[in-house]
Amino acid sequence: MRTTLVGTTSLLLALVLPSTAPAAAPGPNDWQLVGEGITSGISGIAVADCERGPADAIIVRDNKKPGENRAARVSLRHGRVTHVQPLNWNGDFPVDLEAIDSIPSSPGEFVALASSGRAFHIQAERHAVTVLGAVSLPHGADGDNYEGFALASIAGRLVAVWADRGQDDRPATVYAAEFDAQHLRFGTPQSQPFRAPFPTAHVRHASDLKVFGDGRIVVSSASDPGDDGPFESAIYVAGTVRLDGDALRLTTERAPKKLAEFPSHKVEALTAYDHGLLLGTDDENAGGSLRFGS
């Protein structure tokens, strides 16, 4: 699978790795299928047990019907996906989960977000997910459809960043606010528009995002013309979030730096893993795949 890298040899380029030649067994830079068919896509991902070496990740799926899987545990070993375990969902049942991230300093706890803006505080165990609480995002713009959510500890304070995906001529809207994970409370949000230069048709400007401890916001953007594609995706450094005294400052780039392009895949999930990015796709009828590197 062809991957196009863009930019200079800066630290940020370490986030996305070049492709390798096809091999009989999947390598660390290949897309690895984790489920077949339209109910097996990956709409969000978060590393569960560690950020380096052998680890487990929790993936969520944007399924809507009763009986369809909402979450799964994926075992990551030496550059390969070795096992995918569907998880039972205990508690308030979500519809159309689109993102997930771990809560810093709370092992095994996550926030998963539905497209409606309903956020679920969950505990992930070996075979199940248990809902500990739920809350709605602060009200955004009418018609917002959320596909990205991330948490980061910045200057010792927990910050949430989320995004309406946007659509074609309508840019995405990125939001940021301080977040109290114990009481599920958001501070007053800031917002900024974000527009991806590529893809250019059937584009969702923000299909997921990740925030790093230094405040960088990395966004995936994707083209989705329908259940059979063809899909295209790109990864960008979209902006920054920082604390200026007691004030939260969110900025987005008018000319964002493209890190990579991925033809034939709809990237809807990304997280940090082993000094790089772990990417997940929701390729609709073609299922879901993961790509990661060291």
C-alpha positions in Angstrom: 0.0 0.0 0.0 1.4 3.3 -1.1 2.0 5.9 1.6 3.1 9.5 0.8 5.2 11.3 3.4 5.3 15.1 3.3 7.7 17.5 5.0 11.1 17.8 6.4 13.0 15.5 8.8 11.6 17.2 12.0 10.6 15.5 15.2 7.0 15.4 14.0 7.9 13.2 11.0 8.7 10.5 13.5 5.0 10.2 14.1 4.4 8.6 10.7 6.6 5.9 9.2 7.2 5.1 5.6 5.7 2.0 4.0 7.6 -1.2 3.4 7.4 -3.7 0.6 4.6 -6.3 0.9 5.5 -9.4 2.9 4.0 -12.8 3.5 3.4 -11.8 7.2 2.4 -8.3 8.2 5.2 -6.0 9.2 5.1 -3.1 11.6 4.4 -0.6 8.8 1.6 -2.5 7.0 -2.1 -2.2 7.5 -3.3 -5.1 9.5 -6.9 -6.2 9.3 -8.7 -6.4 12.7 -12.2 -7.2 11.4 -14.1 -7.8 8.3 -17.3 -6.1 7.2 -19.1 -2.9 7.9 -19.6 -3.5 11.7 -15.9 -4.1 12.3 -14.4 -0.7 11.5 -12.4 1.3 14.0 -13.7 4.8 14.9 -11.5 5.5 17.9 -8.5 4.0 19.7 -6.6 4.4 22.9 -3.6 2.5 24.4 -4.7 0.7 27.5 -1.8 -0.8 29.4 1.4 1.0 28.3 2.7 3.3 25.7 5.7 1.3 24.6 6.5 -2.3 23.7 3.8 -5.0 24.2 0.5 -3.4 25.0 -3.2 -3.6 24.7 -5.4 -1.0 23.0 -9.1 -0.4 23.3 -10.9 0.3 20.1 -14.5 1.6 19.7 -16.9 1.1 16.8 -19.6 3.4 15.4 -22.3 0.7 15.4 -25.8 1.7 16.1 -28.0 -1.5 16.2 -28.6 -3.7 19.3 -26.3 -6.7 19.3 -23.5 -5.0 17.3 -20.1 -4.7 19.0 -19.2 -1.3 20.5 -15.7 -2.0 21.8 -12.8 -4.5 21.6 -9.4 -5.1 23.2 -6.5 -5.4 20.7 -3.2 -7.0 21.7 -0.1 -5.3 20.2 3.0 -7.4 20.2 6.3 -6.6 18.4 4.7 -4.6 15.6 1.8 -6.9 15.0 -1.8 -7.3 16.1 -1.9 -10.7 17.8 -5.5 -10.9 19.1 -8.8 -9.0 18.9 -11.2 -9.6 21.8 -14.8 -8.1 21.6 -15.8 -6.6 24.9 -19.2 -6.7 26.5 -20.7 -3.3 27.2 -22.2 -3.0 30.7 -24.3 0.1 31.5 -25.7 3.0 29.5 -25.6 1.7 25.9 -24.1 4.1 23.3 -25.0 4.7 19.7 -22.4 5.7 17.1 -19.2 5.8 19.2 -16.6 7.9 17.3 -13.6 8.4 19.7 -11.9 7.3 22.8 -9.0 8.4 24.9 -7.4 7.2 28.2 -7.7 9.4 31.3 -4.1 10.3 32.5 -3.1 8.9 35.9 -6.3 6.6 35.9 -5.2 3.2 34.6 -7.9 1.4 32.8 -10.2 4.4 32.6 -11.3 6.1 29.4 -13.7 8.6 28.0 -15.5 7.4 24.8 -17.5 9.9 22.8 -20.6 9.4 20.6 -21.2 11.5 17.5 -24.1 13.2 19.4 -21.7 14.6 22.0 -22.5 12.1 24.7 -19.3 11.2 26.6 -19.0 7.9 28.5 -16.6 7.5 31.4 -15.7 3.8 31.2 -13.6 1.2 33.0 -12.1 -1.4 30.6 -11.5 -4.8 32.0 -10.4 -8.1 30.4 -13.7 -9.1 28.8 -16.0 -6.1 29.4 -16.4 -2.3 29.5 -18.4 -0.9 32.4 -19.9 2.6 32.3 -19.0 4.6 35.4 -20.8 7.8 34.3 -21.9 9.9 31.3 -22.1 13.5 30.4 -22.8 15.7 27.4 -20.2 18.0 25.9 -20.7 21.7 26.3 -23.1 22.9 23.6 -21.4 23.7 20.3 -22.9 24.8 17.0 -26.2 23.4 15.8 -25.6 20.4 13.6 -22.2 19.4 15.1 -21.3 15.8 14.4 -18.4 14.8 16.7 -15.7 12.4 15.5 -12.6 13.3 17.6 -11.9 13.5 21.4 -8.6 13.5 23.3 -7.3 14.2 26.8 -3.9 15.5 27.8 -2.2 16.7 31.0 -0.8 20.1 30.1 1.1 22.1 32.8 -0.4 19.8 35.4 -4.0 20.3 34.4 -6.3 18.0 32.5 -7.5 19.4 29.1 -10.0 17.9 26.8 -10.0 18.6 23.0 -12.7 17.5 20.7 -13.9 18.3 17.2 -17.0 18.4 15.0 -15.9 16.7 11.8 -17.0 19.3 9.3 -18.1 18.4 5.8 -16.7 19.6 2.4 -17.2 23.5 2.4 -17.9 23.5 6.1 -14.7 23.3 8.2 -14.3 21.3 11.3 -14.6 23.0 14.6 -12.0 22.2 17.2 -13.0 22.8 20.9 -10.9 22.7 24.0 -11.7 23.0 27.7 -10.3 22.0 31.1 -11.9 18.7 32.3 -12.6 17.4 35.7 -12.6 13.6 35.2 -13.7 12.8 38.7 -16.9 14.8 38.5 -17.3 14.8 34.7 -17.3 18.6 34.4 -16.0 20.7 31.5 -14.7 24.2 31.9 -15.7 27.0 29.5 -14.7 25.8 26.0 -12.6 27.7 23.4 -13.2 26.9 19.7 -11.4 27.4 16.3 -12.2 26.2 12.8 -9.9 23.7 11.0 -9.9 23.0 7.3 -7.8 20.2 5.7 -6.3 21.0 2.3 -6.5 17.3 1.4 -8.6 15.3 0.7 -10.6 17.6 -1.4 -13.9 15.6 -2.1 -16.4 14.1 0.4 -14.1 15.4 3.0 -14.4 15.2 6.8 -11.8 17.7 8.0 -11.4 16.1 11.4 -12.1 12.4 11.6 -10.1 12.1 14.8 -7.4 13.9 16.8 -4.7 13.5 19.4 -3.2 16.0 21.9 0.4 15.6 23.1 1.7 16.9 26.4 3.4 19.8 24.7 0.0 20.9 23.4 0.4 19.9 19.7 -2.9 18.8 18.2 -2.6 16.1 15.4 -5.7 15.6 13.3 -6.7 12.9 10.8 -8.8 14.0 7.8 -10.6 11.6 5.5 -12.7 11.3 2.3 -15.8 9.2 2.6 -17.8 8.9 -0.6 -19.8 5.9 0.6 -19.6 2.4 1.9 -17.4 1.1 -0.9 -15.1 4.1 -1.1 -12.7 4.9 -2.6 -11.2 6.4 0.5 -8.3 8.8 1.1 -6.9 10.2 4.3 -4.2 12.6 5.6 -2.6 13.4 8.9 -1.9 17.0 9.9 -0.4 19.1 12.7 -3.5 21.1 13.2 -2.7 23.5 16.0 -1.9 23.8 19.7 -3.6 24.1 23.0 -1.8 25.7 26.0 -2.3 27.3 29.3 -1.5 31.0 29.6 -1.7 31.6 33.3 -5.2 30.5 34.2 -6.4 31.0 30.6 -6.7 28.2 28.1 -5.5 29.2 24.6 -6.5 27.2 21.5 -5.0 27.9 18.0 -5.5 26.1 14.7 -3.3 26.4 11.6 -4.6 28.0 8.4 -1.9 26.1 6.4 -1.5 22.9 8.5 1.6 20.8 8.1 0.8 17.5 6.4 2.6 14.5 7.8 1.3 11.8 5.6 -1.3 10.7 3.0 -3.0 7.3 3.0 -4.8 6.3 -0.2 -7.5 3.6 -0.1 -8.1 3.9 3.7 -10.4 6.1 5.8 -8.4 6.9 8.9 -10.9 7.5 11.8 -8.7 6.7 14.8 -5.3 7.7 16.0 -3.4 7.7 19.3 0.2 7.8 20.5 2.2 4.6 20.7 5.9 3.7 21.0 7.2 7.1 19.9 4.8 7.2 17.0 1.1 7.1 16.0 -1.1 4.1 16.0 -3.7 4.6 13.3 -7.1 2.8 12.8 -9.4 2.8 9.8 -13.2 2.5 9.3 -13.2 1.3 5.7 -16.9 0.4 5.9 -17.6 -2.7 3.8 -13.9 -3.5 3.8 -13.7 -3.6 7.6 -11.1 -2.1 9.9 -7.3 -2.1 10.0 -4.5 -0.9 12.2 -1.1 0.5 11.3 1.7 1.2 13.8 5.4 1.4 14.1 8.2 1.8 16.6 
